[in-house]
Amino acid sequence: MTVYLVGAGPGDGDLLTVRAARLLGDADVVVRDRLIDESVMGFVNPEARIIDVGKAPGGSSSQEAINELLVTLARRHDTVVRLKGGDPFVFGRGGEEMMALHEAGVACDVVPGLSAALAGPLAAGIPVTHRGMSRGVTIVSARGAHGDVTNFRALANAELSLVVLMGIEHRGQISDQLIEGGLHGDTPVAVVEQAWTGQQRTTRGRLKGLGAFDVRAPAVIVVGGVASLDLRSLGVFDVAML
């Protein structure tokens, strides 16, 4: 009995790793997140049981309940796949699930996936690092474990790109705090919605206008000079005109 924590990547099933696709085809049970693209589910064994435990606003499975479910399923089936969006260990609570399985004496393995933190910007042609523009990248969740908003003032650094996950609800606070922390209001910013799906949309502008963007989750926010680039079409946007 083994539980595999499998990263589904940021969207399109073509971005799965070979090992992830093989395990989905061999799975007896797949415990899936809410935001898994349906093209990924096409790789699942047609005879596998599929259980949706996705977290959604207004009601979702608690992490403790998911942990208990995985332990129970592992004791009944040979191959259980816990299918998680992006990468299991990048804001995916994969570490918590692995610890719970270990404590219960259940074998567990991890299969990495492309994190939306990197692949989301790439879908819009945005390199999170670019020589002469960004010497590094900071990846952060907008919310903490108890729902508290991250201190973005401390993350204001013009030399680094900032990638924010789960930040749409707090985009106004993010903008205000980064400017208070020292970033210029005209710093380029981009929001990539539903990256690597048929509903992908990119909105670009300036940091001071982020709070007014008409955008919806799931989305990735990119702040910094790189947000003005679209290298998939070799376009460079003049944010002063946005």
JOZIPE-V6999 format. One line per field, one symbol per residue. phi: phi as a letter, one per 40 degrees, with the letter a starting at -180 (. if undefined). psi: psi as a letter, one per 30 degrees, with the letter a starting at -180 (. if undefined). A space follows every 50 residues. Layout:
# JOZIPE-V6999
phi=???
psi=???
This chain:
# JOZIPE-V6999
phi=.abbcbccgcidccccccccccccccccabbbccccccccccccddcccb bcbdcbdgiaccccccdccccccccbbcbbbccbcgbdbbfbgccccccc ccccgbcabbbcbccccbccddccgbccbadgbacabbbaccbccbgccd ccdcbcaccbcbbbbfbccbccccdcccccchccccdcabbbcfdgbcbc abbbibdcbdccccbbccabbbbhdccccbccbfbbcccccc
psi=kkkkjkkfafckffglleeeeeeeffkekkjllegkkffefffkkffkkk kjgkklkfklkleeeeeeeeeeeffflejkkjjkkbkfgjhggeeeeeee eefggkkklkjllkkfeefeeefggjkfkkkfekglkkkkkfkafggkkk jfefgjjffkkkkkkhgefgeeeeeeeeeeffkkfgkkkkkjkhkhlfgk kkklblefgefgkilllklkkkklefffkiffghkkkjfff.
